[in-house]
Amino acid sequence: MVAFMKRFSAVYRMAKHFCEQEEFGSLQAMEAKFAQGPYPAIWGIESPALSFLTGQVVHIFDLIRFFGGNVVEVYASYRDVAPQKFAFLANVTLESGAAGLLNLNSLDMRAPWRDFEERVTLTGNEHLLVAEDILSLRYHAARGWLDIPGLGIGKAHCEWRPTGPSALKTEFLIGYQGEIEHFARRVRSGSNPGPDLWDGLEALKITEVVWESARNHAPVRIMPER
């Protein structure tokens, strides 16, 4: 099992549940933002920007696959601002045909929680999910439209936020608790725990392709291993 803990957070597990409902209409478009302050070179990787993709943003790449499946093409751009400060913007195409847009940067000194800002938006057929900072989830469903006089079209939505001391613990919010519980259940049942080494490989391949595309200013295709 590979430690992709974000997919086990309460927010992303709920978002996954909603995405899999027939009424959602399957995932059509996805946006993800991950921003934090300056990021250093790690693990012997010379470039801080590549280190950022490899050591930090790889978890976002796993979320893309968690929600939408394999990525087949990436077209990325890169802005180098200062040592340890940079930004990537990437358009991605999923195997299903869904489109994705990624904003990945180390320029945010005002990140609201645990030194990072994280937002994932999932769009189905007239349905919308917005997860922010692993702290809240808003679900805008197709039903329940409100016509508000003088204000055009409004929209009712449902929203979830954690409550209570135990719910606000970091291990619960970020997904570490869910990850350990999932691993324990799979060990007891004797089944493959997942996410496995293949999932780790596919996420790292997205890392390499984003880096290649940004450096060469050209789209890059990516072929799944299986």
C-alpha positions in Angstrom: 0.0 0.0 0.0 1.2 3.5 -0.9 0.5 6.3 1.6 -1.8 8.5 -0.5 -3.7 9.7 2.6 -5.8 12.5 1.0 -8.2 10.1 -0.7 -9.1 8.9 2.8 -10.1 12.2 4.2 -13.8 12.6 5.1 -14.2 15.4 2.6 -12.8 13.5 -0.4 -14.5 10.3 0.5 -17.9 12.1 0.6 -17.1 13.8 -2.7 -16.2 10.4 -4.2 -19.6 9.0 -3.0 -21.5 11.9 -4.7 -19.5 11.6 -7.9 -20.4 7.9 -8.2 -24.2 8.6 -8.0 -26.1 8.2 -11.3 -27.6 11.7 -10.9 -24.2 13.3 -10.8 -23.8 12.4 -14.5 -20.2 11.2 -14.3 -17.2 13.6 -14.0 -17.0 16.0 -16.9 -14.5 18.6 -15.6 -12.1 18.9 -12.7 -10.2 21.9 -11.2 -7.6 21.6 -8.5 -5.5 24.2 -6.7 -2.6 23.5 -4.4 -0.6 26.5 -3.1 1.8 26.9 -0.3 4.9 29.0 0.6 8.4 28.5 -0.7 9.4 24.9 -1.2 13.0 23.6 -1.0 14.9 20.9 -3.0 14.5 17.5 -1.3 15.6 13.9 -1.7 18.6 14.8 -3.7 16.5 16.4 -6.5 18.4 19.4 -7.7 15.3 21.5 -8.7 13.0 22.8 -6.0 10.2 22.9 -8.5 10.6 19.2 -9.5 10.9 18.4 -5.8 7.5 20.2 -5.2 5.9 18.1 -7.9 7.4 14.9 -6.6 7.2 15.3 -2.9 4.1 17.3 -2.4 1.8 17.7 -5.5 2.0 13.9 -6.2 -0.8 13.7 -3.7 -3.0 16.0 -5.9 -2.1 13.8 -8.9 -3.4 10.8 -6.9 -6.6 12.7 -6.2 -7.1 13.3 -9.9 -6.9 9.5 -10.6 -9.0 8.8 -7.5 -11.9 10.9 -8.9 -11.4 10.7 -12.7 -9.1 7.8 -13.6 -5.9 7.9 -15.6 -4.5 11.0 -17.2 -3.7 10.6 -20.9 -2.4 14.1 -21.9 -0.9 17.1 -20.1 -0.1 20.6 -21.4 1.7 22.6 -18.7 3.3 26.0 -18.3 5.8 27.1 -15.7 6.8 30.3 -14.1 10.0 30.6 -12.0 9.7 33.6 -9.7 12.6 33.2 -7.3 14.5 30.3 -5.6 11.9 28.0 -4.1 9.1 30.2 -5.5 7.3 29.0 -8.7 4.0 28.2 -10.3 2.7 25.4 -12.6 -0.5 25.7 -14.6 -1.6 22.5 -16.4 -4.4 21.3 -18.6 -5.0 17.6 -18.4 -7.2 15.2 -20.3 -8.5 12.1 -18.6 -8.9 8.7 -20.2 -12.7 9.2 -19.9 -12.4 12.4 -22.0 -13.0 14.7 -19.0 -11.0 17.8 -18.8 -8.9 19.1 -15.9 -7.2 22.4 -14.9 -4.4 22.5 -12.3 -2.9 25.5 -10.4 0.1 24.3 -8.5 2.4 26.9 -6.8 4.7 27.8 -4.0 3.8 31.5 -4.0 1.0 31.6 -1.3 2.3 33.1 1.9 -1.3 33.5 3.2 -2.4 29.9 3.0 -5.2 29.5 5.5 -4.5 26.2 7.2 -1.4 24.1 7.8 0.6 26.4 5.4 -1.3 25.3 2.3 -4.4 26.2 0.3 -6.2 23.3 -1.4 -9.3 23.4 -3.5 -10.9 20.7 -5.7 -13.9 21.3 -7.9 -15.7 18.5 -9.6 -18.3 19.1 -12.3 -20.8 16.5 -13.5 -23.9 17.0 -15.6 -25.5 20.1 -13.9 -24.0 19.0 -10.6 -21.1 20.6 -8.8 -18.9 19.7 -5.9 -16.4 22.0 -4.2 -13.9 20.8 -1.6 -11.9 23.5 0.2 -8.8 23.0 2.4 -10.0 19.5 3.3 -12.3 21.3 5.7 -15.6 21.7 3.8 -17.6 20.2 1.0 -20.3 22.0 -0.9 -22.7 20.1 -3.2 -24.8 22.0 -5.8 -27.3 19.5 -7.2 -29.3 20.0 -10.4 -32.5 20.0 -8.5 -33.6 22.8 -6.2 -33.0 25.8 -8.5 -34.3 29.1 -7.0 -35.4 32.0 -9.1 -34.7 35.0 -6.9 -36.4 38.2 -8.1 -33.9 41.0 -8.9 -30.9 38.7 -8.5 -31.2 36.4 -11.4 -30.9 32.7 -10.8 -29.8 31.5 -7.4 -29.0 28.0 -6.2 -29.6 26.1 -3.0 -26.8 23.8 -1.9 -25.8 21.5 0.9 -22.6 22.0 2.8 -20.6 19.8 5.2 -18.0 20.9 7.8 -16.4 18.9 10.6 -17.7 19.6 14.1 -16.5 18.6 17.6 -13.0 18.3 19.0 -12.3 14.8 17.5 -13.4 15.9 14.0 -11.0 18.8 14.0 -7.9 16.6 14.6 -5.3 16.8 11.8 -5.1 13.0 11.4 -8.9 12.9 10.7 -9.1 15.8 8.4 -6.0 15.1 6.2 -6.9 11.4 5.9 -4.2 9.6 8.1 -6.9 8.1 10.3 -9.0 6.8 7.4 -5.8 5.5 5.7 -4.8 3.4 8.7 -8.4 2.1 9.2 -8.6 1.1 5.6 -5.2 -0.7 5.8 -6.3 -2.6 8.9 -9.6 -3.7 7.3 -7.9 -4.9 4.2 -5.2 -6.8 6.2 -7.9 -8.5 8.2 -9.8 -9.5 5.1 -6.7 -10.7 3.3 -7.3 -8.5 0.3 -5.1 -6.0 -1.6 -5.1 -2.8 0.5 -4.7 -0.2 -2.3 -3.7 2.3 -3.3 -0.9 0.0 -4.5 2.5 0.4 -6.1 0.8 0.8 -9.5 -1.1 3.8 -8.3 2.1 5.3 -7.0 3.7 4.7 -10.4 0.9 6.3 -12.3 0.9 9.4 -10.0 4.6 9.8 -10.4 4.3 9.5 -14.2 2.0 12.5 -14.1 4.7 14.4 -12.2 7.2 13.6 -14.9 4.9 14.5 -17.7 3.9 17.9 -16.1 7.6 18.7 -15.7 8.5 17.6 -19.3 5.6 19.6 -20.8 6.4 22.7 -18.8 10.0 22.6 -19.8 9.4 21.9 -23.5 6.3 24.1 -23.9 4.4 21.3 -25.6 1.6 18.8 -24.8 2.8 15.3 -23.7 0.9 12.1 -24.0 1.0 9.6 -21.1 0.2 5.9 -21.5 -1.0 3.9 -18.5 0.9 0.8 -17.5 -2.2 -1.2 -17.2 
